Amino acid sequence: MAVTKHWTVDLYIGEHENGVTFAEARLITHATDGLRAVGKARLNPHDANVPEVGDEIAAARALRVLADDLLDVAADDVEDLTHQPVHLESR
């Protein structure tokens, strides 16, 4: 029977007083101390103010950074096991 694990990613989205939307992504697992990444979005003065779009951009950027950080952790783990340099590409 396959084993299922549960990892949780929490996204916290807000806006600074200067109008910058930010998102913080936190990965929670039993195997890591937790990974945290931040993404930001700023409204172009020529664009319509649609807060949902800023939320989406900031969240996507935070998740992209979190994914890259998780690949780095995995590469470090493989290097520790194999004692060989490893480079994992995102696809």
VENJOBEL-V678716 format. One record per residue. N is the residue number from 0. RES is the residue in three letters. SS is DSSP state (2 for helix, 1 for strand, 0 for the rest). OMEGA is omega as a letter, one per 20 degrees, with the letter a starting at -180 (none if undefined). D_FIRST is the distance of its C-alpha to the first C-alpha in Angstrom with 1 decimal. Layout:
BEGIN
N_RES_SS_OMEGA_D_FIRST ; N_RES_SS_OMEGA_D_FIRST
END
This chain:
BEGIN
0_MET_0_a_0.0 ; 1_ALA_0_r_3.8 ; 2_VAL_0_r_6.5 ; 3_THR_0_r_9.5 ; 4_LYS_0_a_12.9 ; 5_HIS_0_r_16.2 ; 6_TRP_0_a_19.4 ; 7_THR_1_r_22.6 ; 8_VAL_1_r_25.6 ; 9_ASP_1_r_28.8 ; 10_LEU_1_r_31.8 ; 11_TYR_1_a_35.3 ; 12_ILE_1_r_38.1 ; 13_GLY_1_a_41.8 ; 14_GLU_1_r_45.2 ; 15_HIS_0_a_47.7 ; 16_GLU_0_a_51.4 ; 17_ASN_0_r_52.2 ; 18_GLY_0_r_50.1 ; 19_VAL_1_r_47.2 ; 20_THR_1_r_43.8 ; 21_PHE_1_r_41.1 ; 22_ALA_1_r_37.4 ; 23_GLU_1_r_35.4 ; 24_ALA_1_r_31.7 ; 25_ARG_1_r_29.7 ; 26_LEU_1_a_26.2 ; 27_ILE_1_r_24.6 ; 28_THR_0_r_21.7 ; 29_HIS_0_a_21.1 ; 30_ALA_0_a_21.6 ; 31_THR_0_r_24.9 ; 32_ASP_0_a_28.2 ; 33_GLY_0_r_28.1 ; 34_LEU_1_a_29.5 ; 35_ARG_1_r_32.4 ; 36_ALA_1_a_34.2 ; 37_VAL_1_r_37.1 ; 38_GLY_1_a_38.4 ; 39_LYS_1_r_41.8 ; 40_ALA_1_r_43.7 ; 41_ARG_1_r_47.4 ; 42_LEU_0_r_49.2 ; 43_ASN_0_a_51.6 ; 44_PRO_0_a_54.9 ; 45_HIS_0_a_55.4 ; 46_ASP_0_r_52.1 ; 47_ALA_0_a_51.7 ; 48_ASN_0_r_50.1 ; 49_VAL_0_a_46.8 ; 50_PRO_2_a_44.8 ; 51_GLU_2_a_41.4 ; 52_VAL_2_r_41.9 ; 53_GLY_2_r_42.6 ; 54_ASP_2_a_39.4 ; 55_GLU_2_a_37.3 ; 56_ILE_2_a_39.0 ; 57_ALA_2_a_38.7 ; 58_ALA_2_r_35.0 ; 59_ALA_2_r_34.2 ; 60_ARG_2_r_36.1 ; 61_ALA_2_r_34.4 ; 62_LEU_2_r_30.9 ; 63_ARG_2_r_32.1 ; 64_VAL_2_r_33.4 ; 65_LEU_2_r_30.2 ; 66_ALA_2_r_28.1 ; 67_ASP_2_r_30.6 ; 68_ASP_2_r_30.5 ; 69_LEU_2_r_26.7 ; 70_LEU_2_r_27.1 ; 71_ASP_2_r_29.8 ; 72_VAL_2_r_27.6 ; 73_ALA_2_r_24.9 ; 74_ALA_2_r_27.8 ; 75_ASP_2_r_29.2 ; 76_ASP_2_r_25.9 ; 77_VAL_2_r_25.7 ; 78_GLU_2_r_29.4 ; 79_ASP_2_a_29.0 ; 80_LEU_2_a_26.4 ; 81_THR_2_a_28.3 ; 82_HIS_0_r_31.9 ; 83_GLN_0_r_32.5 ; 84_PRO_0_a_33.6 ; 85_VAL_0_r_31.0 ; 86_HIS_0_r_31.6 ; 87_LEU_0_r_28.8 ; 88_GLU_0_r_30.2 ; 89_SER_0_a_29.2 ; 90_ARG_0_none_28.7
END
